[in-house]
Amino acid sequence: MRITELLTQETIAMDLSATTKDGVIEALAQQLNEAGKLNDIETFKDAIHERERQSSTGVGEGIAIPHAKNAAVTTPAIAFGKSKEGVDYESLDMQPAHLFFMIAAPETGAKTHLDALAKLSSVLMDESVRSALLKANTPEEILSIMNQADDEATDESALEVNEISADDAYVLAVTACPTGIAHTYMARDALKKQAEQMGVPIKVETNGASGVKNKLTDEDIARATGVIVAADVHVEMNRFDGKNVIQVPVADGIKRPEDLINQALDTSRHPFKADNQHQQQERQSEKLGIGQTIYKHLMNGVSNMLPLVIAGGILMAIVFMIHPDSMKPESSHFNEFAAVLWQIGNTSAFALIVPILSAYIARSIADKPGFAAGLVGGMLAVSGGSGFIGGIIAGFLAGYLTQGIKAMTQNFPQMLEGLKPTLIYPIITVTVTGLLMVYVFNPPASWLNHALTASLNNLSGANIVVLGIVLGAMMAIDMGGPFNKAAYVFGTAALSAGNYAPITAAMVGGMVPPIAIAISMMIFRSKYTKAQRASIVPNIVMGASFITEGAIPFAAADPLRVIPSMMIGSGIAGGLAMLFGSRIQAPHGGVFVIFGIDPSHAVLTIIAILIGAVVGAILYGSLKKKE
């Protein structure tokens, strides 16, 4: 993608009348808004100001690049403006800024635009480009200058280690800023330009919004004289153990590259000592708090379990679509292919979800040494009848038990270090976790699991409708957050035990928000911008596919109106689905698996979704202010 696909005539303000930093931000944000690039200008400006509070985006050389990656952005764009008199923008070199590029990047979606944004940061380091922009008098001239600079820009290239003499100094660098857009690449180019002037070979890794580029290899690191880490966000540091490392804010990479390179060449400095990984995790857990730490470990297990849940569940739904008894050899409806799909989906994939959940919870807590004990604990939870409840217990038990074993054995003789991960940890953690699961945790967890299953199976009438309302509403509270995940995991657990009601209510409730937003835009057209209405079809498709996240940009921009409206709509849909006796037999897939149930129930399920979506749409449309 080229820079001028994002920087267009309608996003160019030319001569700004603003005399302050806030005035520049206001003018450029307004330019983007008038061009239809934003769905909520105030939310976007808040994001810009929040980025400025982290560090000024006045990068020196008369340039300022305010930027934000935010849900208020509907289309990636760049706004341009200039001030002949200059504006005090708290720049790194303390000089007034004359050229302003405001970058607006959407929170989600394709990453192709990020390459153009990175290229912009790079070409602005060219003095001739800056000079030409200052002299330009029309938007057409601005676009012509940027097109030519775009043509001349080169992709970053990696310097091969074998191209460097063994006697040559070799400097490595990593650059990263909070949004991964502007400062990341300007620091890269400043360091590369200075290194070229000094005759020092350099390789720079960028941890940008589109991912890690030009990644440093083990060979690079082993060969390097020094490493510069110019970053305002987390960078993996353990790989630099024993090297001469300089850690500074990303702005220093732009402001004082010569000083940093000289430090990297100074072999008399003390080498960097990597922290023990589990100590880093413990410090991070202390910062998060107990509740957040538990949630983080649980979600690590859930995220690794979900591919099995989705694949296995959809294969099972396909089997039911052929015939509910098509997998049974004794049935007259037996189908050999359906039986194979059932073996893959139910007997294999679905049978692994609890052990995988347990294993990855344990691994999140104790890294690789916890995995085996978590896996075995999860298998024992399945065989012992404690299901998801036992699996969660097994994961946390194995993880923290492994941490304890690692702490107790940390002072073992050096000669035993190699035996720890291959012999000591597995034998002790698997054995102790297994014994505790069989004799201590499985019996009560199994009783509780069966009690909950029996209660769900016995729910009927008003009780099952209330359950549907609660689960449906939970899916819309935070649309992918803790409440949403809790409802979904509960539904999945019930599905694995043969009860379809909870997952039905959860899926129906999760499908409503994007569809409701789309219907609202169709009914209340005048209250939405043209750019917002362009998302009608994508929202319908995402909602029909059980992708609740389609409504997130609207919820983020107007939470006090969107979230209550969607909760009511999703709750009604979940309750109606239970009232109609709907049964969805897969944990994902939306409309593509709804017809795996009885056709009459499938139609009623669609009706429940539409009623909930229409209610949510009318509620939000009535409350919403005109854009």
Secondary structure, DSSP 8 states (H G I E B T S, - for coil): --GGGTS-GGGEEEE----SHHHHHHHHHHHHHHTT-BS-HHHHHHHHHHHHHHS--EEETTEE--EEEETTBSS-EEEEEEEEEEE----TTS--EEEEEEEEEESSS-SHHHHHHHHHHHHTT-HHHHHHHHH--SHHHHHHHHHHHHHH--------GGGS-TTS--EEEEEE-SSSSSHHHHHHHHHHHHHHHHT--EEEEEEETTEEES---HHHHHH-SEEEEEESS----GGGTTS-EEEE-HHHHHH-HHHHHHHHH-TTS-------HHHHHHHHHHHH-HHHHHHHHHHHHHHHHHHHHHHHHHHHHHHHHH-TTTT-TTSTT--HHHHHHHIIIIIIIGGGHHHHHHHHHHHHHH-GGGHHHHHHHHHHHHHTT-HHHHHHHHHHHHHHHHHHHHHHTTTS-GGGTTHIIIIIHHHHHHHHHHHHIIIIIHHHHHHHHHHHHHHHHH--THHHHHHHHHHHHHHHHSSSSHHHHHHHHHHHHHHHTT--HHHHHHHHHHHHHHHHHHHHHHHSGGGS-HHHHTTHHHHHHHHHTT-GGGGHHHHHHSHHHHHHHHHHHHHHHHHHHHHTT----SSS-THHHHTTS-HHHHHHHHHHHHHHHHHHHHHHHHH----
